[in-house]
Amino acid sequence: MTEPARRLKTNKVLEGQPCGWCSAPLKFGEDAAICGSCETRHHGACWDKKGGCSLASCENAPLQRMEAPAAAGAPAARPLKPGMMECPHCGKHIQQSATICRYCKQAPTPDGVYRGPKENAPGAVASLVCGIIGIFICGIVLGIIAIVNANKAKRTIGSDPRYGGAGMAQAGLILGIIAIILNVIYFIVVAGRN
């Protein structure tokens, strides 16, 4: 891989040749930059100021800033209403006081991570309680309720970062499964005695 530019002092060979950027002649002894790809000559300061080679087709040419062309007949961007802001992730208009964008479910912060207070997802506590009680009584019924509430809480936590309680929901799910298994084993043992 070649260097973007060879840096040197203008010598007798380069003296008087025009700079690719400013077209002024190179003077003996001043800093010069010769493109490593196309050999175009530049003042060192011009190369640095412009960020690369003056030849547009050269691989060392500065990157062009791309702006999306407005499509013919495309609607103009809607102006923001008072008290509204643009979500940095999806571009939709949301309330300035919003902690979560209602469209993309991300926090309107540069990284999209919600750092505010969290509350337990609906069903997380119920799942844990039903799972614990289901181990001792009504295992099949309470185990099923624990599993349903745990799955509902996990879906809520996954879709809205303002909710927590994933650990309780997971524990409720596991205890609900254990309650059902223990209850089935109990019925098998009781049925086997008769």
TORKOL-4160 file (C-alpha; in steps of 0.2 Angstrom, whole numbers, padded with zeros to 4 digits, m for minus):
194
<pt num="1" X="0000" Y="0000" Z="0000"/>
<pt num="2" X="0007" Y="0017" Z="m0005"/>
<pt num="3" X="0008" Y="0032" Z="0006"/>
<pt num="4" X="m0005" Y="0045" Z="0003"/>
<pt num="5" X="0008" Y="0058" Z="m0001"/>
<pt num="6" X="0027" Y="0060" Z="m0002"/>
<pt num="7" X="0033" Y="0075" Z="0008"/>
<pt num="8" X="0048" Y="0084" Z="0003"/>
<pt num="9" X="0056" Y="0101" Z="0000"/>
<pt num="10" X="0053" Y="0108" Z="m0018"/>
<pt num="11" X="0069" Y="0105" Z="m0028"/>
<pt num="12" X="0075" Y="0111" Z="m0045"/>
<pt num="13" X="0064" Y="0098" Z="m0054"/>
<pt num="14" X="0048" Y="0103" Z="m0045"/>
<pt num="15" X="0051" Y="0122" Z="m0044"/>
<pt num="16" X="0039" Y="0132" Z="m0055"/>
<pt num="17" X="0026" Y="0118" Z="m0057"/>
<pt num="18" X="0008" Y="0122" Z="m0052"/>
<pt num="19" X="0000" Y="0116" Z="m0037"/>
<pt num="20" X="m0015" Y="0105" Z="m0040"/>
<pt num="21" X="m0026" Y="0115" Z="m0028"/>
<pt num="22" X="m0021" Y="0133" Z="m0029"/>
<pt num="23" X="m0012" Y="0133" Z="m0046"/>
<pt num="24" X="0002" Y="0144" Z="m0039"/>
<pt num="25" X="0019" Y="0138" Z="m0044"/>
<pt num="26" X="0029" Y="0128" Z="m0031"/>
<pt num="27" X="0044" Y="0138" Z="m0025"/>
<pt num="28" X="0061" Y="0131" Z="m0022"/>
<pt num="29" X="0064" Y="0125" Z="m0004"/>
<pt num="30" X="0045" Y="0126" Z="0002"/>
<pt num="31" X="0036" Y="0111" Z="0008"/>
<pt num="32" X="0028" Y="0100" Z="m0006"/>
<pt num="33" X="0017" Y="0085" Z="m0006"/>
<pt num="34" X="0016" Y="0073" Z="m0021"/>
<pt num="35" X="0002" Y="0061" Z="m0022"/>
<pt num="36" X="0007" Y="0043" Z="m0019"/>
<pt num="37" X="m0006" Y="0037" Z="m0031"/>
<pt num="38" X="m0007" Y="0049" Z="m0046"/>
<pt num="39" X="0009" Y="0060" Z="m0044"/>
<pt num="40" X="0000" Y="0076" Z="m0044"/>
<pt num="41" X="0010" Y="0090" Z="m0036"/>
<pt num="42" X="0004" Y="0101" Z="m0022"/>
<pt num="43" X="0010" Y="0114" Z="m0009"/>
<pt num="44" X="0011" Y="0104" Z="0008"/>
<pt num="45" X="m0001" Y="0117" Z="0016"/>
<pt num="46" X="m0014" Y="0115" Z="0002"/>
<pt num="47" X="m0013" Y="0096" Z="0003"/>
<pt num="48" X="m0016" Y="0098" Z="0022"/>
<pt num="49" X="m0030" Y="0111" Z="0021"/>
<pt num="50" X="m0040" Y="0102" Z="0008"/>
<pt num="51" X="m0037" Y="0084" Z="0015"/>
<pt num="52" X="m0029" Y="0076" Z="0000"/>
<pt num="53" X="m0026" Y="0076" Z="m0018"/>
<pt num="54" X="m0034" Y="0088" Z="m0030"/>
<pt num="55" X="m0038" Y="0076" Z="m0043"/>
<pt num="56" X="m0056" Y="0071" Z="m0040"/>
<pt num="57" X="m0054" Y="0053" Z="m0048"/>
<pt num="58" X="m0038" Y="0049" Z="m0037"/>
<pt num="59" X="m0040" Y="0037" Z="m0023"/>
<pt num="60" X="m0032" Y="0050" Z="m0011"/>
<pt num="61" X="m0045" Y="0064" Z="m0015"/>
<pt num="62" X="m0054" Y="0070" Z="0000"/>
<pt num="63" X="m0071" Y="0062" Z="0003"/>
<pt num="64" X="m0086" Y="0071" Z="m0003"/>
<pt num="65" X="m0099" Y="0075" Z="0009"/>
<pt num="66" X="m0114" Y="0066" Z="0002"/>
<pt num="67" X="m0131" Y="0074" Z="0004"/>
<pt num="68" X="m0147" Y="0064" Z="0000"/>
<pt num="69" X="m0156" Y="0073" Z="m0015"/>
<pt num="70" X="m0173" Y="0078" Z="m0011"/>
<pt num="71" X="m0185" Y="0066" Z="m0021"/>
<pt num="72" X="m0197" Y="0075" Z="m0033"/>
<pt num="73" X="m0213" Y="0077" Z="m0025"/>
<pt num="74" X="m0207" Y="0072" Z="m0008"/>
<pt num="75" X="m0215" Y="0080" Z="0007"/>
<pt num="76" X="m0205" Y="0093" Z="0016"/>
<pt num="77" X="m0200" Y="0089" Z="0034"/>
<pt num="78" X="m0213" Y="0093" Z="0046"/>
<pt num="79" X="m0209" Y="0108" Z="0058"/>
<pt num="80" X="m0208" Y="0104" Z="0076"/>
<pt num="81" X="m0223" Y="0109" Z="0087"/>
<pt num="82" X="m0219" Y="0118" Z="0103"/>
<pt num="83" X="m0215" Y="0105" Z="0117"/>
<pt num="84" X="m0210" Y="0092" Z="0104"/>
<pt num="85" X="m0193" Y="0085" Z="0099"/>
<pt num="86" X="m0186" Y="0073" Z="0086"/>
<pt num="87" X="m0181" Y="0056" Z="0092"/>
<pt num="88" X="m0163" Y="0054" Z="0088"/>
<pt num="89" X="m0165" Y="0035" Z="0083"/>
<pt num="90" X="m0181" Y="0035" Z="0072"/>
<pt num="91" X="m0184" Y="0053" Z="0068"/>
<pt num="92" X="m0202" Y="0054" Z="0074"/>
<pt num="93" X="m0209" Y="0068" Z="0084"/>
<pt num="94" X="m0211" Y="0065" Z="0102"/>
<pt num="95" X="m0214" Y="0075" Z="0118"/>
<pt num="96" X="m0199" Y="0084" Z="0125"/>
<pt num="97" X="m0203" Y="0076" Z="0142"/>
<pt num="98" X="m0204" Y="0058" Z="0135"/>
<pt num="99" X="m0192" Y="0046" Z="0143"/>
<pt num="100" X="m0195" Y="0033" Z="0130"/>
<pt num="101" X="m0200" Y="0035" Z="0111"/>
<pt num="102" X="m0217" Y="0028" Z="0109"/>
<pt num="103" X="m0212" Y="0023" Z="0091"/>
<pt num="104" X="m0195" Y="0014" Z="0093"/>
<pt num="105" X="m0195" Y="0011" Z="0112"/>
<pt num="106" X="m0178" Y="0018" Z="0115"/>
<pt num="107" X="m0173" Y="0032" Z="0126"/>
<pt num="108" X="m0171" Y="0049" Z="0117"/>
<pt num="109" X="m0152" Y="0049" Z="0122"/>
<pt num="110" X="m0137" Y="0048" Z="0110"/>
<pt num="111" X="m0135" Y="0029" Z="0115"/>
<pt num="112" X="m0153" Y="0025" Z="0117"/>
<pt num="113" X="m0151" Y="0017" Z="0134"/>
<pt num="114" X="m0164" Y="0021" Z="0147"/>
<pt num="115" X="m0156" Y="0026" Z="0164"/>
<pt num="116" X="m0171" Y="0032" Z="0173"/>
<pt num="117" X="m0181" Y="0023" Z="0187"/>
<pt num="118" X="m0188" Y="0006" Z="0184"/>
<pt num="119" X="m0204" Y="m0002" Z="0191"/>
<pt num="120" X="m0208" Y="m0021" Z="0191"/>
<pt num="121" X="m0217" Y="m0027" Z="0175"/>
<pt num="122" X="m0235" Y="m0031" Z="0178"/>
<pt num="123" X="m0236" Y="m0050" Z="0182"/>
<pt num="124" X="m0218" Y="m0052" Z="0188"/>
<pt num="125" X="m0222" Y="m0052" Z="0207"/>
<pt num="126" X="m0238" Y="m0062" Z="0204"/>
<pt num="127" X="m0228" Y="m0075" Z="0195"/>
<pt num="128" X="m0215" Y="m0077" Z="0209"/>
<pt num="129" X="m0229" Y="m0078" Z="0222"/>
<pt num="130" X="m0239" Y="m0090" Z="0213"/>
<pt num="131" X="m0224" Y="m0101" Z="0209"/>
<pt num="132" X="m0219" Y="m0101" Z="0228"/>
<pt num="133" X="m0237" Y="m0105" Z="0234"/>
<pt num="134" X="m0239" Y="m0118" Z="0220"/>
<pt num="135" X="m0225" Y="m0129" Z="0226"/>
<pt num="136" X="m0236" Y="m0132" Z="0242"/>
<pt num="137" X="m0254" Y="m0131" Z="0237"/>
<pt num="138" X="m0264" Y="m0131" Z="0220"/>
<pt num="139" X="m0248" Y="m0134" Z="0210"/>
<pt num="140" X="m0256" Y="m0137" Z="0193"/>
<pt num="141" X="m0267" Y="m0121" Z="0194"/>
<pt num="142" X="m0255" Y="m0109" Z="0202"/>
<pt num="143" X="m0240" Y="m0116" Z="0192"/>
<pt num="144" X="m0250" Y="m0112" Z="0176"/>
<pt num="145" X="m0254" Y="m0095" Z="0182"/>
<pt num="146" X="m0236" Y="m0092" Z="0187"/>
<pt num="147" X="m0230" Y="m0097" Z="0170"/>
<pt num="148" X="m0242" Y="m0086" Z="0161"/>
<pt num="149" X="m0238" Y="m0071" Z="0172"/>
<pt num="150" X="m0219" Y="m0074" Z="0169"/>
<pt num="151" X="m0221" Y="m0074" Z="0150"/>
<pt num="152" X="m0232" Y="m0059" Z="0150"/>
<pt num="153" X="m0219" Y="m0049" Z="0162"/>
<pt num="154" X="m0204" Y="m0055" Z="0151"/>
<pt num="155" X="m0213" Y="m0048" Z="0135"/>
<pt num="156" X="m0217" Y="m0032" Z="0144"/>
<pt num="157" X="m0199" Y="m0030" Z="0150"/>
<pt num="158" X="m0192" Y="m0034" Z="0132"/>
<pt num="159" X="m0203" Y="m0021" Z="0124"/>
<pt num="160" X="m0201" Y="m0006" Z="0136"/>
<pt num="161" X="m0185" Y="m0002" Z="0146"/>
<pt num="162" X="m0194" Y="0007" Z="0159"/>
<pt num="163" X="m0199" Y="m0010" Z="0167"/>
<pt num="164" X="m0188" Y="m0022" Z="0177"/>
<pt num="165" X="m0191" Y="m0037" Z="0187"/>
<pt num="166" X="m0184" Y="m0050" Z="0174"/>
<pt num="167" X="m0176" Y="m0060" Z="0189"/>
<pt num="168" X="m0193" Y="m0062" Z="0198"/>
<pt num="169" X="m0202" Y="m0067" Z="0181"/>
<pt num="170" X="m0188" Y="m0080" Z="0178"/>
<pt num="171" X="m0189" Y="m0087" Z="0196"/>
<pt num="172" X="m0208" Y="m0087" Z="0194"/>
<pt num="173" X="m0207" Y="m0097" Z="0178"/>
<pt num="174" X="m0195" Y="m0110" Z="0185"/>
<pt num="175" X="m0205" Y="m0111" Z="0201"/>
<pt num="176" X="m0221" Y="m0113" Z="0191"/>
<pt num="177" X="m0214" Y="m0127" Z="0181"/>
<pt num="178" X="m0207" Y="m0136" Z="0197"/>
<pt num="179" X="m0225" Y="m0134" Z="0205"/>
<pt num="180" X="m0233" Y="m0142" Z="0191"/>
<pt num="181" X="m0220" Y="m0157" Z="0191"/>
<pt num="182" X="m0221" Y="m0159" Z="0209"/>
<pt num="183" X="m0240" Y="m0159" Z="0209"/>
<pt num="184" X="m0240" Y="m0172" Z="0194"/>
<pt num="185" X="m0228" Y="m0183" Z="0204"/>
<pt num="186" X="m0239" Y="m0182" Z="0220"/>
<pt num="187" X="m0255" Y="m0187" Z="0210"/>
<pt num="188" X="m0245" Y="m0202" Z="0202"/>
<pt num="189" X="m0239" Y="m0208" Z="0219"/>
<pt num="190" X="m0257" Y="m0206" Z="0227"/>
<pt num="191" X="m0264" Y="m0215" Z="0212"/>
<pt num="192" X="m0251" Y="m0229" Z="0214"/>
<pt num="193" X="m0256" Y="m0233" Z="0232"/>
<pt num="194" X="m0274" Y="m0236" Z="0227"/>
